[in-house]
Amino acid sequence: MRAFSEQQIRVPQDVALVCFNGTEHAAFHVPTLTTVRQPLREMARCAIQMLKAGQNEAQLKEFPHYLEIGESCGCKPQRQS
């Protein structure tokens, strides 16, 4: 967001911004960041298990994720109750 600001590009007016696994500080950015949340610990644990198994075949593993809408994508954030 800083690089956009330095180039006079406004978020979200000129560009929509969505990140992956934003930090807990994302809510304090102006505008607040929209982020896709993933279970990083579970993903890392699974990757380590795959490495330990020593199989040389590619494996596909899906993990749950969710979209945390902030202001940076241009969408109106949902109010939390």
mmCIF file of the N, C-alpha and C atoms, coordinates in Angstrom:
data_MODEL
# 
_entry.id   MODEL 
# 
loop_
_atom_site.group_PDB 
_atom_site.id 
_atom_site.type_symbol 
_atom_site.label_atom_id 
_atom_site.label_alt_id 
_atom_site.label_comp_id 
_atom_site.label_asym_id 
_atom_site.label_entity_id 
_atom_site.label_seq_id 
_atom_site.pdbx_PDB_ins_code 
_atom_site.Cartn_x 
_atom_site.Cartn_y 
_atom_site.Cartn_z 
_atom_site.occupancy 
_atom_site.B_iso_or_equiv 
_atom_site.pdbx_formal_charge 
_atom_site.auth_seq_id 
_atom_site.auth_comp_id 
_atom_site.auth_asym_id 
_atom_site.auth_atom_id 
_atom_site.pdbx_PDB_model_num 
ATOM 1   N N  . MET A 1 1  ? 0.837   -1.183  0.000  1.00 0.00 ? 1  MET A N  1 
ATOM 2   C CA . MET A 1 1  ? 0.000   0.000   0.000  1.00 0.00 ? 1  MET A CA 1 
ATOM 3   C C  . MET A 1 1  ? 0.876   1.239   0.000  1.00 0.00 ? 1  MET A C  1 
ATOM 4   N N  . ARG A 1 2  ? 2.035   1.130   0.631  1.00 0.00 ? 2  ARG A N  1 
ATOM 5   C CA . ARG A 1 2  ? 2.940   2.272   0.652  1.00 0.00 ? 2  ARG A CA 1 
ATOM 6   C C  . ARG A 1 2  ? 3.430   2.602   -0.765 1.00 0.00 ? 2  ARG A C  1 
ATOM 7   N N  . ALA A 1 3  ? 3.782   1.551   -1.528 1.00 0.00 ? 3  ALA A N  1 
ATOM 8   C CA . ALA A 1 3  ? 4.257   1.765   -2.901 1.00 0.00 ? 3  ALA A CA 1 
ATOM 9   C C  . ALA A 1 3  ? 3.169   2.421   -3.748 1.00 0.00 ? 3  ALA A C  1 
ATOM 10  N N  . PHE A 1 4  ? 1.929   1.966   -3.582 1.00 0.00 ? 4  PHE A N  1 
ATOM 11  C CA . PHE A 1 4  ? 0.833   2.602   -4.304 1.00 0.00 ? 4  PHE A CA 1 
ATOM 12  C C  . PHE A 1 4  ? 0.726   4.072   -3.918 1.00 0.00 ? 4  PHE A C  1 
ATOM 13  N N  . SER A 1 5  ? 0.788   4.343   -2.638 1.00 0.00 ? 5  SER A N  1 
ATOM 14  C CA . SER A 1 5  ? 0.684   5.710   -2.147 1.00 0.00 ? 5  SER A CA 1 
ATOM 15  C C  . SER A 1 5  ? 1.796   6.588   -2.708 1.00 0.00 ? 5  SER A C  1 
ATOM 16  N N  . GLU A 1 6  ? 3.006   6.046   -2.757 1.00 0.00 ? 6  GLU A N  1 
ATOM 17  C CA . GLU A 1 6  ? 4.140   6.810   -3.290 1.00 0.00 ? 6  GLU A CA 1 
ATOM 18  C C  . GLU A 1 6  ? 3.962   7.149   -4.766 1.00 0.00 ? 6  GLU A C  1 
ATOM 19  N N  . GLN A 1 7  ? 3.176   6.347   -5.478 1.00 0.00 ? 7  GLN A N  1 
ATOM 20  C CA . GLN A 1 7  ? 2.906   6.587   -6.901 1.00 0.00 ? 7  GLN A CA 1 
ATOM 21  C C  . GLN A 1 7  ? 1.564   7.301   -7.122 1.00 0.00 ? 7  GLN A C  1 
ATOM 22  N N  . GLN A 1 8  ? 0.996   7.819   -6.041 1.00 0.00 ? 8  GLN A N  1 
ATOM 23  C CA . GLN A 1 8  ? -0.306  8.498   -6.076 1.00 0.00 ? 8  GLN A CA 1 
ATOM 24  C C  . GLN A 1 8  ? -1.412  7.596   -6.633 1.00 0.00 ? 8  GLN A C  1 
ATOM 25  N N  . ILE A 1 9  ? -1.322  6.309   -6.338 1.00 0.00 ? 9  ILE A N  1 
ATOM 26  C CA . ILE A 1 9  ? -2.369  5.355   -6.690 1.00 0.00 ? 9  ILE A CA 1 
ATOM 27  C C  . ILE A 1 9  ? -3.173  5.096   -5.431 1.00 0.00 ? 9  ILE A C  1 
ATOM 28  N N  . ARG A 1 10 ? -4.478  5.339   -5.514 1.00 0.00 ? 10 ARG A N  1 
ATOM 29  C CA . ARG A 1 10 ? -5.332  5.227   -4.338 1.00 0.00 ? 10 ARG A CA 1 
ATOM 30  C C  . ARG A 1 10 ? -5.956  3.837   -4.233 1.00 0.00 ? 10 ARG A C  1 
ATOM 31  N N  . VAL A 1 11 ? -5.922  3.305   -3.021 1.00 0.00 ? 11 VAL A N  1 
ATOM 32  C CA . VAL A 1 11 ? -6.556  2.021   -2.714 1.00 0.00 ? 11 VAL A CA 1 
ATOM 33  C C  . VAL A 1 11 ? -7.803  2.338   -1.895 1.00 0.00 ? 11 VAL A C  1 
ATOM 34  N N  . PRO A 1 12 ? -8.967  1.931   -2.268 1.00 0.00 ? 12 PRO A N  1 
ATOM 35  C CA . PRO A 1 12 ? -9.363  1.080   -3.379 1.00 0.00 ? 12 PRO A CA 1 
ATOM 36  C C  . PRO A 1 12 ? -9.884  1.839   -4.588 1.00 0.00 ? 12 PRO A C  1 
ATOM 37  N N  . GLN A 1 13 ? -9.812  3.166   -4.603 1.00 0.00 ? 13 GLN A N  1 
ATOM 38  C CA . GLN A 1 13 ? -10.402 3.947   -5.699 1.00 0.00 ? 13 GLN A CA 1 
ATOM 39  C C  . GLN A 1 13 ? -9.766  3.622   -7.055 1.00 0.00 ? 13 GLN A C  1 
ATOM 40  N N  . ASP A 1 14 ? -8.432  3.454   -7.094 1.00 0.00 ? 14 ASP A N  1 
ATOM 41  C CA . ASP A 1 14 ? -7.735  3.202   -8.360 1.00 0.00 ? 14 ASP A CA 1 
ATOM 42  C C  . ASP A 1 14 ? -7.378  1.732   -8.556 1.00 0.00 ? 14 ASP A C  1 
ATOM 43  N N  . VAL A 1 15 ? -7.166  1.008   -7.471 1.00 0.00 ? 15 VAL A N  1 
ATOM 44  C CA . VAL A 1 15 ? -6.794  -0.398  -7.548 1.00 0.00 ? 15 VAL A CA 1 
ATOM 45  C C  . VAL A 1 15 ? -7.365  -1.129  -6.335 1.00 0.00 ? 15 VAL A C  1 
ATOM 46  N N  . ALA A 1 16 ? -7.948  -2.303  -6.576 1.00 0.00 ? 16 ALA A N  1 
ATOM 47  C CA . ALA A 1 16 ? -8.447  -3.142  -5.486 1.00 0.00 ? 16 ALA A CA 1 
ATOM 48  C C  . ALA A 1 16 ? -7.293  -4.001  -4.997 1.00 0.00 ? 16 ALA A C  1 
ATOM 49  N N  . LEU A 1 17 ? -7.203  -4.193  -3.704 1.00 0.00 ? 17 LEU A N  1 
ATOM 50  C CA . LEU A 1 17 ? -6.091  -4.935  -3.126 1.00 0.00 ? 17 LEU A CA 1 
ATOM 51  C C  . LEU A 1 17 ? -6.620  -6.022  -2.199 1.00 0.00 ? 17 LEU A C  1 
ATOM 52  N N  . VAL A 1 18 ? -6.201  -7.266  -2.475 1.00 0.00 ? 18 VAL A N  1 
ATOM 53  C CA . VAL A 1 18 ? -6.540  -8.407  -1.629 1.00 0.00 ? 18 VAL A CA 1 
ATOM 54  C C  . VAL A 1 18 ? -5.242  -9.155  -1.371 1.00 0.00 ? 18 VAL A C  1 
ATOM 55  N N  . CYS A 1 19 ? -4.986  -9.519  -0.130 1.00 0.00 ? 19 CYS A N  1 
ATOM 56  C CA . CYS A 1 19 ? -3.749  -10.226 0.194  1.00 0.00 ? 19 CYS A CA 1 
ATOM 57  C C  . CYS A 1 19 ? -4.080  -11.610 0.764  1.00 0.00 ? 19 CYS A C  1 
ATOM 58  N N  . PHE A 1 20 ? -3.050  -12.414 0.895  1.00 0.00 ? 20 PHE A N  1 
ATOM 59  C CA . PHE A 1 20 ? -3.187  -13.725 1.513  1.00 0.00 ? 20 PHE A CA 1 
ATOM 60  C C  . PHE A 1 20 ? -2.549  -13.684 2.888  1.00 0.00 ? 20 PHE A C  1 
ATOM 61  N N  . ASN A 1 21 ? -3.260  -14.194 3.874  1.00 0.00 ? 21 ASN A N  1 
ATOM 62  C CA . ASN A 1 21 ? -2.748  -14.353 5.229  1.00 0.00 ? 21 ASN A CA 1 
ATOM 63  C C  . ASN A 1 21 ? -2.200  -13.065 5.818  1.00 0.00 ? 21 ASN A C  1 
ATOM 64  N N  . GLY A 1 22 ? -2.967  -11.997 5.689  1.00 0.00 ? 22 GLY A N  1 
ATOM 65  C CA . GLY A 1 22 ? -2.577  -10.737 6.288  1.00 0.00 ? 22 GLY A CA 1 
ATOM 66  C C  . GLY A 1 22 ? -2.372  -10.880 7.787  1.00 0.00 ? 22 GLY A C  1 
ATOM 67  N N  . THR A 1 23 ? -1.623  -9.994  8.346  1.00 0.00 ? 23 THR A N  1 
ATOM 68  C CA . THR A 1 23 ? -1.344  -10.047 9.772  1.00 0.00 ? 23 THR A CA 1 
ATOM 69  C C  . THR A 1 23 ? -2.555  -9.580  10.572 1.00 0.00 ? 23 THR A C  1 
ATOM 70  N N  . GLU A 1 24 ? -2.494  -9.761  11.856 1.00 0.00 ? 24 GLU A N  1 
ATOM 71  C CA . GLU A 1 24 ? -3.573  -9.286  12.730 1.00 0.00 ? 24 GLU A CA 1 
ATOM 72  C C  . GLU A 1 24 ? -3.654  -7.761  12.688 1.00 0.00 ? 24 GLU A C  1 
ATOM 73  N N  . HIS A 1 25 ? -2.606  -7.111  12.232 1.00 0.00 ? 25 HIS A N  1 
ATOM 74  C CA . HIS A 1 25 ? -2.576  -5.648  12.161 1.00 0.00 ? 25 HIS A CA 1 
ATOM 75  C C  . HIS A 1 25 ? -3.342  -5.119  10.942 1.00 0.00 ? 25 HIS A C  1 
ATOM 76  N N  . ALA A 1 26 ? -3.814  -6.028  10.069 1.00 0.00 ? 26 ALA A N  1 
ATOM 77  C CA . ALA A 1 26 ? -4.500  -5.616  8.847  1.00 0.00 ? 26 ALA A CA 1 
ATOM 78  C C  . ALA A 1 26 ? -5.688  -4.705  9.141  1.00 0.00 ? 26 ALA A C  1 
ATOM 79  N N  . ALA A 1 27 ? -6.328  -4.913  10.268 1.00 0.00 ? 27 ALA A N  1 
ATOM 80  C CA . ALA A 1 27 ? -7.492  -4.094  10.630 1.00 0.00 ? 27 ALA A CA 1 
ATOM 81  C C  . ALA A 1 27 ? -7.109  -2.656  10.951 1.00 0.00 ? 27 ALA A C  1 
ATOM 82  N N  . PHE A 1 28 ? -5.823  -2.403  11.191 1.00 0.00 ? 28 PHE A N  1 
ATOM 83  C CA . PHE A 1 28 ? -5.391  -1.064  11.571 1.00 0.00 ? 28 PHE A CA 1 
ATOM 84  C C  . PHE A 1 28 ? -4.823  -0.267  10.405 1.00 0.00 ? 28 PHE A C  1 
ATOM 85  N N  . HIS A 1 29 ? -4.712  -0.911  9.215  1.00 0.00 ? 29 HIS A N  1 
ATOM 86  C CA . HIS A 1 29 ? -4.275  -0.184  8.020  1.00 0.00 ? 29 HIS A CA 1 
ATOM 87  C C  . HIS A 1 29 ? -5.393  0.742   7.576  1.00 0.00 ? 29 HIS A C  1 
ATOM 88  N N  . VAL A 1 30 ? -5.027  1.777   6.861  1.00 0.00 ? 30 VAL A N  1 
ATOM 89  C CA . VAL A 1 30 ? -6.026  2.670   6.281  1.00 0.00 ? 30 VAL A CA 1 
ATOM 90  C C  . VAL A 1 30 ? -5.777  2.687   4.784  1.00 0.00 ? 30 VAL A C  1 
ATOM 91  N N  . PRO A 1 31 ? -6.659  2.093   3.992  1.00 0.00 ? 31 PRO A N  1 
ATOM 92  C CA . PRO A 1 31 ? -7.867  1.383   4.379  1.00 0.00 ? 31 PRO A CA 1 
ATOM 93  C C  . PRO A 1 31 ? -7.544  0.009   4.966  1.00 0.00 ? 31 PRO A C  1 
ATOM 94  N N  . THR A 1 32 ? -8.507  -0.579  5.671  1.00 0.00 ? 32 THR A N  1 
ATOM 95  C CA . THR A 1 32 ? -8.294  -1.914  6.229  1.00 0.00 ? 32 THR A CA 1 
ATOM 96  C C  . THR A 1 32 ? -8.096  -2.912  5.094  1.00 0.00 ? 32 THR A C  1 
ATOM 97  N N  . LEU A 1 33 ? -7.224  -3.896  5.299  1.00 0.00 ? 33 LEU A N  1 
ATOM 98  C CA . LEU A 1 33 ? -6.896  -4.857  4.251  1.00 0.00 ? 33 LEU A CA 1 
ATOM 99  C C  . LEU A 1 33 ? -7.929  -5.967  4.135  1.00 0.00 ? 33 LEU A C  1 
ATOM 100 N N  . THR A 1 34 ? -8.234  -6.323  2.905  1.00 0.00 ? 34 THR A N  1 
ATOM 101 C CA . THR A 1 34 ? -9.023  -7.516  2.617  1.00 0.00 ? 34 THR A CA 1 
ATOM 102 C C  . THR A 1 34 ? -8.020  -8.656  2.487  1.00 0.00 ? 34 THR A C  1 
ATOM 103 N N  . THR A 1 35 ? -8.281  -9.774  3.141  1.00 0.00 ? 35 THR A N  1 
ATOM 104 C CA . THR A 1 35 ? -7.321  -10.872 3.117  1.00 0.00 ? 35 THR A CA 1 
ATOM 105 C C  . THR A 1 35 ? -8.004  -12.226 3.043  1.00 0.00 ? 35 THR A C  1 
ATOM 106 N N  . VAL A 1 36 ? -7.340  -13.156 2.385  1.00 0.00 ? 36 VAL A N  1 
ATOM 107 C CA . VAL A 1 36 ? -7.783  -14.545 2.368  1.00 0.00 ? 36 VAL A CA 1 
ATOM 108 C C  . VAL A 1 36 ? -7.027  -15.243 3.497  1.00 0.00 ? 36 VAL A C  1 
ATOM 109 N N  . ARG A 1 37 ? -7.753  -15.785 4.447  1.00 0.00 ? 37 ARG A N  1 
ATOM 110 C CA . ARG A 1 37 ? -7.140  -16.462 5.597  1.00 0.00 ? 37 ARG A CA 1 
ATOM 111 C C  . ARG A 1 37 ? -7.059  -17.959 5.328  1.00 0.00 ? 37 ARG A C  1 
ATOM 112 N N  . GLN A 1 38 ? -5.897  -18.541 5.627  1.00 0.00 ? 38 GLN A N  1 
ATOM 113 C CA . GLN A 1 38 ? -5.660  -19.967 5.461  1.00 0.00 ? 38 GLN A CA 1 
ATOM 114 C C  . GLN A 1 38 ? -5.086  -20.523 6.760  1.00 0.00 ? 38 GLN A C  1 
ATOM 115 N N  . PRO A 1 39 ? -5.273  -21.809 7.028  1.00 0.00 ? 39 PRO A N  1 
ATOM 116 C CA . PRO A 1 39 ? -4.735  -22.406 8.255  1.00 0.00 ? 39 PRO A CA 1 
ATOM 117 C C  . PRO A 1 39 ? -3.239  -22.732 8.105  1.00 0.00 ? 39 PRO A C  1 
ATOM 118 N N  . LEU A 1 40 ? -2.394  -21.731 8.287  1.00 0.00 ? 40 LEU A N  1 
ATOM 119 C CA . LEU A 1 40 ? -0.960  -21.885 8.013  1.00 0.00 ? 40 LEU A CA 1 
ATOM 120 C C  . LEU A 1 40 ? -0.301  -22.972 8.849  1.00 0.00 ? 40 LEU A C  1 
ATOM 121 N N  . ARG A 1 41 ? -0.645  -23.071 10.113 1.00 0.00 ? 41 ARG A N  1 
ATOM 122 C CA . ARG A 1 41 ? -0.038  -24.116 10.955 1.00 0.00 ? 41 ARG A CA 1 
ATOM 123 C C  . ARG A 1 41 ? -0.393  -25.511 10.444 1.00 0.00 ? 41 ARG A C  1 
ATOM 124 N N  . GLU A 1 42 ? -1.657  -25.702 10.102 1.00 0.00 ? 42 GLU A N  1 
ATOM 125 C CA . GLU A 1 42 ? -2.096  -26.992 9.581  1.00 0.00 ? 42 GLU A CA 1 
ATOM 126 C C  . GLU A 1 42 ? -1.411  -27.298 8.247  1.00 0.00 ? 42 GLU A C  1 
ATOM 127 N N  . MET A 1 43 ? -1.256  -26.284 7.408  1.00 0.00 ? 43 MET A N  1 
ATOM 128 C CA . MET A 1 43 ? -0.594  -26.473 6.121  1.00 0.00 ? 43 MET A CA 1 
ATOM 129 C C  . MET A 1 43 ? 0.874   -26.852 6.307  1.00 0.00 ? 43 MET A C  1 
ATOM 130 N N  . ALA A 1 44 ? 1.534   -26.187 7.230  1.00 0.00 ? 44 ALA A N  1 
ATOM 131 C CA . ALA A 1 44 ? 2.939   -26.490 7.504  1.00 0.00 ? 44 ALA A CA 1 
ATOM 132 C C  . ALA A 1 44 ? 3.087   -27.893 8.081  1.00 0.00 ? 44 ALA A C  1 
ATOM 133 N N  . ARG A 1 45 ? 2.212   -28.255 8.999  1.00 0.00 ? 45 ARG A N  1 
ATOM 134 C CA . ARG A 1 45 ? 2.241   -29.586 9.604  1.00 0.00 ? 45 ARG A CA 1 
ATOM 135 C C  . ARG A 1 45 ? 2.084   -30.666 8.535  1.00 0.00 ? 45 ARG A C  1 
ATOM 136 N N  . CYS A 1 46 ? 1.159   -30.460 7.622  1.00 0.00 ? 46 CYS A N  1 
ATOM 137 C CA . CYS A 1 46 ? 0.915   -31.412 6.544  1.00 0.00 ? 46 CYS A CA 1 
ATOM 138 C C  . CYS A 1 46 ? 2.131   -31.504 5.620  1.00 0.00 ? 46 CYS A C  1 
ATOM 139 N N  . ALA A 1 47 ? 2.744   -30.376 5.302  1.00 0.00 ? 47 ALA A N  1 
ATOM 140 C CA . ALA A 1 47 ? 3.929   -30.368 4.435  1.00 0.00 ? 47 ALA A CA 1 
ATOM 141 C C  . ALA A 1 47 ? 5.079   -31.137 5.078  1.00 0.00 ? 47 ALA A C  1 
ATOM 142 N N  . ILE A 1 48 ? 5.260   -30.962 6.373  1.00 0.00 ? 48 ILE A N  1 
ATOM 143 C CA . ILE A 1 48 ? 6.322   -31.681 7.087  1.00 0.00 ? 48 ILE A CA 1 
ATOM 144 C C  . ILE A 1 48 ? 6.051   -33.180 7.072  1.00 0.00 ? 48 ILE A C  1 
ATOM 145 N N  . GLN A 1 49 ? 4.797   -33.563 7.287  1.00 0.00 ? 49 GLN A N  1 
ATOM 146 C CA . GLN A 1 49 ? 4.439   -34.985 7.237  1.00 0.00 ? 49 GLN A CA 1 
ATOM 147 C C  . GLN A 1 49 ? 4.705   -35.571 5.858  1.00 0.00 ? 49 GLN A C  1 
ATOM 148 N N  . MET A 1 50 ? 4.402   -34.816 4.814  1.00 0.00 ? 50 MET A N  1 
ATOM 149 C CA . MET A 1 50 ? 4.654   -35.281 3.448  1.00 0.00 ? 50 MET A CA 1 
ATOM 150 C C  . MET A 1 50 ? 6.154   -35.474 3.215  1.00 0.00 ? 50 MET A C  1 
ATOM 151 N N  . LEU A 1 51 ? 6.955   -34.541 3.715  1.00 0.00 ? 51 LEU A N  1 
ATOM 152 C CA . LEU A 1 51 ? 8.405   -34.657 3.564  1.00 0.00 ? 51 LEU A CA 1 
ATOM 153 C C  . LEU A 1 51 ? 8.946   -35.860 4.328  1.00 0.00 ? 51 LEU A C  1 
ATOM 154 N N  . LYS A 1 52 ? 8.432   -36.064 5.534  1.00 0.00 ? 52 LYS A N  1 
ATOM 155 C CA . LYS A 1 52 ? 8.873   -37.208 6.339  1.00 0.00 ? 52 LYS A CA 1 
ATOM 156 C C  . LYS A 1 52 ? 8.504   -38.531 5.696  1.00 0.00 ? 52 LYS A C  1 
ATOM 157 N N  . ALA A 1 53 ? 7.358   -38.578 5.001  1.00 0.00 ? 53 ALA A N  1 
ATOM 158 C CA . ALA A 1 53 ? 6.912   -39.809 4.348  1.00 0.00 ? 53 ALA A CA 1 
ATOM 159 C C  . ALA A 1 53 ? 7.849   -40.197 3.205  1.00 0.00 ? 53 ALA A C  1 
ATOM 160 N N  . GLY A 1 54 ? 8.555   -39.216 2.664  1.00 0.00 ? 54 GLY A N  1 
ATOM 161 C CA . GLY A 1 54 ? 9.557   -39.481 1.649  1.00 0.00 ? 54 GLY A CA 1 
ATOM 162 C C  . GLY A 1 54 ? 9.031   -39.939 0.312  1.00 0.00 ? 54 GLY A C  1 
ATOM 163 N N  . GLN A 1 55 ? 7.775   -39.717 0.045  1.00 0.00 ? 55 GLN A N  1 
ATOM 164 C CA . GLN A 1 55 ? 7.225   -40.097 -1.256 1.00 0.00 ? 55 GLN A CA 1 
ATOM 165 C C  . GLN A 1 55 ? 7.651   -39.056 -2.292 1.00 0.00 ? 55 GLN A C  1 
ATOM 166 N N  . ASN A 1 56 ? 8.030   -39.515 -3.432 1.00 0.00 ? 56 ASN A N  1 
ATOM 167 C CA . ASN A 1 56 ? 8.491   -38.601 -4.482 1.00 0.00 ? 56 ASN A CA 1 
ATOM 168 C C  . ASN A 1 56 ? 7.384   -38.222 -5.456 1.00 0.00 ? 56 ASN A C  1 
ATOM 169 N N  . GLU A 1 57 ? 6.159   -38.487 -5.082 1.00 0.00 ? 57 GLU A N  1 
ATOM 170 C CA . GLU A 1 57 ? 5.029   -38.162 -5.932 1.00 0.00 ? 57 GLU A CA 1 
ATOM 171 C C  . GLU A 1 57 ? 4.364   -36.878 -5.443 1.00 0.00 ? 57 GLU A C  1 
ATOM 172 N N  . ALA A 1 58 ? 3.895   -36.096 -6.395 1.00 0.00 ? 58 ALA A N  1 
ATOM 173 C CA . ALA A 1 58 ? 3.163   -34.882 -6.049 1.00 0.00 ? 58 ALA A CA 1 
ATOM 174 C C  . ALA A 1 58 ? 1.844   -35.257 -5.383 1.00 0.00 ? 58 ALA A C  1 
ATOM 175 N N  . GLN A 1 59 ? 1.453   -34.492 -4.390 1.00 0.00 ? 59 GLN A N  1 
ATOM 176 C CA . GLN A 1 59 ? 0.195   -34.731 -3.693 1.00 0.00 ? 59 GLN A CA 1 
ATOM 177 C C  . GLN A 1 59 ? -0.618  -33.453 -3.670 1.00 0.00 ? 59 GLN A C  1 
ATOM 178 N N  . LEU A 1 60 ? -1.910  -33.604 -3.741 1.00 0.00 ? 60 LEU A N  1 
ATOM 179 C CA . LEU A 1 60 ? -2.815  -32.469 -3.670 1.00 0.00 ? 60 LEU A CA 1 
ATOM 180 C C  . LEU A 1 60 ? -3.550  -32.526 -2.345 1.00 0.00 ? 60 LEU A C  1 
ATOM 181 N N  . LYS A 1 61 ? -3.517  -31.436 -1.621 1.00 0.00 ? 61 LYS A N  1 
ATOM 182 C CA . LYS A 1 61 ? -4.199  -31.359 -0.330 1.00 0.00 ? 61 LYS A CA 1 
ATOM 183 C C  . LYS A 1 61 ? -4.950  -30.036 -0.294 1.00 0.00 ? 61 LYS A C  1 
ATOM 184 N N  . GLU A 1 62 ? -6.208  -30.084 0.046  1.00 0.00 ? 62 GLU A N  1 
ATOM 185 C CA . GLU A 1 62 ? -7.018  -28.869 0.138  1.00 0.00 ? 62 GLU A CA 1 
ATOM 186 C C  . GLU A 1 62 ? -7.226  -28.495 1.595  1.00 0.00 ? 62 GLU A C  1 
ATOM 187 N N  . PHE A 1 63 ? -7.268  -27.197 1.849  1.00 0.00 ? 63 PHE A N  1 
ATOM 188 C CA . PHE A 1 63 ? -7.456  -26.674 3.195  1.00 0.00 ? 63 PHE A CA 1 
ATOM 189 C C  . PHE A 1 63 ? -8.587  -25.656 3.178  1.00 0.00 ? 63 PHE A C  1 
ATOM 190 N N  . PRO A 1 64 ? -9.315  -25.558 4.282  1.00 0.00 ? 64 PRO A N  1 
ATOM 191 C CA . PRO A 1 64 ? -10.378 -24.557 4.347  1.00 0.00 ? 64 PRO A CA 1 
ATOM 192 C C  . PRO A 1 64 ? -9.772  -23.152 4.376  1.00 0.00 ? 64 PRO A C  1 
ATOM 193 N N  . HIS A 1 65 ? -10.492 -22.211 3.854  1.00 0.00 ? 65 HIS A N  1 
ATOM 194 C CA . HIS A 1 65 ? -10.038 -20.820 3.857  1.00 0.00 ? 65 HIS A CA 1 
ATOM 195 C C  . HIS A 1 65 ? -11.273 -19.916 3.899  1.00 0.00 ? 65 HIS A C  1 
ATOM 196 N N  . TYR A 1 66 ? -11.057 -18.659 4.196  1.00 0.00 ? 66 TYR A N  1 
ATOM 197 C CA . TYR A 1 66 ? -12.179 -17.735 4.168  1.00 0.00 ? 66 TYR A CA 1 
ATOM 198 C C  . TYR A 1 66 ? -11.681 -16.337 3.831  1.00 0.00 ? 66 TYR A C  1 
ATOM 199 N N  . LEU A 1 67 ? -12.574 -15.547 3.302  1.00 0.00 ? 67 LEU A N  1 
ATOM 200 C CA . LEU A 1 67 ? -12.271 -14.183 2.902  1.00 0.00 ? 67 LEU A CA 1 
ATOM 201 C C  . LEU A 1 67 ? -12.688 -13.234 4.012  1.00 0.00 ? 67 LEU A C  1 
ATOM 202 N N  . GLU A 1 68 ? -11.733 -12.462 4.479  1.00 0.00 ? 68 GLU A N  1 
ATOM 203 C CA . GLU A 1 68 ? -11.995 -11.432 5.494  1.00 0.00 ? 68 GLU A CA 1 
ATOM 204 C C  . GLU A 1 68 ? -12.032 -10.095 4.755  1.00 0.00 ? 68 GLU A C  1 
ATOM 205 N N  . ILE A 1 69 ? -13.239 -9.567  4.581  1.00 0.00 ? 69 ILE A N  1 
ATOM 206 C CA . ILE A 1 69 ? -13.396 -8.366  3.765  1.00 0.00 ? 69 ILE A CA 1 
ATOM 207 C C  . ILE A 1 69 ? -13.044 -7.122  4.560  1.00 0.00 ? 69 ILE A C  1 
ATOM 208 N N  . GLY A 1 70 ? -12.136 -6.362  4.005  1.00 0.00 ? 70 GLY A N  1 
ATOM 209 C CA . GLY A 1 70 ? -11.766 -5.062  4.546  1.00 0.00 ? 70 GLY A CA 1 
ATOM 210 C C  . GLY A 1 70 ? -12.162 -3.997  3.526  1.00 0.00 ? 70 GLY A C  1 
ATOM 211 N N  . GLU A 1 71 ? -11.567 -2.841  3.625  1.00 0.00 ? 71 GLU A N  1 
ATOM 212 C CA . GLU A 1 71 ? -11.909 -1.746  2.716  1.00 0.00 ? 71 GLU A CA 1 
ATOM 213 C C  . GLU A 1 71 ? -11.032 -1.725  1.462  1.00 0.00 ? 71 GLU A C  1 
ATOM 214 N N  . SER A 1 72 ? -9.895  -2.425  1.467  1.00 0.00 ? 72 SER A N  1 
ATOM 215 C CA . SER A 1 72 ? -8.933  -2.313  0.378  1.00 0.00 ? 72 SER A CA 1 
ATOM 216 C C  . SER A 1 72 ? -9.393  -2.903  -0.951 1.00 0.00 ? 72 SER A C  1 
ATOM 217 N N  . CYS A 1 73 ? -10.440 -3.732  -0.944 1.00 0.00 ? 73 CYS A N  1 
ATOM 218 C CA . CYS A 1 73 ? -10.930 -4.313  -2.197 1.00 0.00 ? 73 CYS A CA 1 
ATOM 219 C C  . CYS A 1 73 ? -12.035 -3.470  -2.822 1.00 0.00 ? 73 CYS A C  1 
ATOM 220 N N  . GLY A 1 74 ? -12.483 -2.464  -2.101 1.00 0.00 ? 74 GLY A N  1 
ATOM 221 C CA . GLY A 1 74 ? -13.562 -1.623  -2.605 1.00 0.00 ? 74 GLY A CA 1 
ATOM 222 C C  . GLY A 1 74 ? -14.932 -2.127  -2.228 1.00 0.00 ? 74 GLY A C  1 
ATOM 223 N N  . CYS A 1 75 ? -14.979 -3.277  -1.553 1.00 0.00 ? 75 CYS A N  1 
ATOM 224 C CA . CYS A 1 75 ? -16.260 -3.817  -1.077 1.00 0.00 ? 75 CYS A CA 1 
ATOM 225 C C  . CYS A 1 75 ? -16.613 -3.152  0.251  1.00 0.00 ? 75 CYS A C  1 
ATOM 226 N N  . LYS A 1 76 ? -17.865 -3.096  0.514  1.00 0.00 ? 76 LYS A N  1 
ATOM 227 C CA . LYS A 1 76 ? -18.296 -2.548  1.798  1.00 0.00 ? 76 LYS A CA 1 
ATOM 228 C C  . LYS A 1 76 ? -18.109 -3.636  2.854  1.00 0.00 ? 76 LYS A C  1 
ATOM 229 N N  . PRO A 1 77 ? -17.262 -3.405  3.869  1.00 0.00 ? 77 PRO A N  1 
ATOM 230 C CA . PRO A 1 77 ? -17.050 -4.433  4.893  1.00 0.00 ? 77 PRO A CA 1 
ATOM 231 C C  . PRO A 1 77 ? -18.328 -4.754  5.652  1.00 0.00 ? 77 PRO A C  1 
ATOM 232 N N  . GLN A 1 78 ? -18.477 -6.035  5.995  1.00 0.00 ? 78 GLN A N  1 
ATOM 233 C CA . GLN A 1 78 ? -19.621 -6.458  6.781  1.00 0.00 ? 78 GLN A CA 1 
ATOM 234 C C  . GLN A 1 78 ? -19.367 -6.121  8.241  1.00 0.00 ? 78 GLN A C  1 
ATOM 235 N N  . ARG A 1 79 ? -20.377 -5.597  8.887  1.00 0.00 ? 79 ARG A N  1 
ATOM 236 C CA . ARG A 1 79 ? -20.235 -5.284  10.314 1.00 0.00 ? 79 ARG A CA 1 
ATOM 237 C C  . ARG A 1 79 ? -20.288 -6.559  11.127 1.00 0.00 ? 79 ARG A C  1 
ATOM 238 N N  . GLN A 1 80 ? -19.404 -6.654  12.107 1.00 0.00 ? 80 GLN A N  1 
ATOM 239 C CA . GLN A 1 80 ? -19.420 -7.800  13.001 1.00 0.00 ? 80 GLN A CA 1 
ATOM 240 C C  . GLN A 1 80 ? -20.346 -7.512  14.162 1.00 0.00 ? 80 GLN A C  1 
ATOM 241 N N  . SER A 1 81 ? -21.152 -8.496  14.556 1.00 0.00 ? 81 SER A N  1 
ATOM 242 C CA . SER A 1 81 ? -22.097 -8.264  15.651 1.00 0.00 ? 81 SER A CA 1 
ATOM 243 C C  . SER A 1 81 ? -21.542 -8.744  16.954 1.00 0.00 ? 81 SER A C  1 
# 
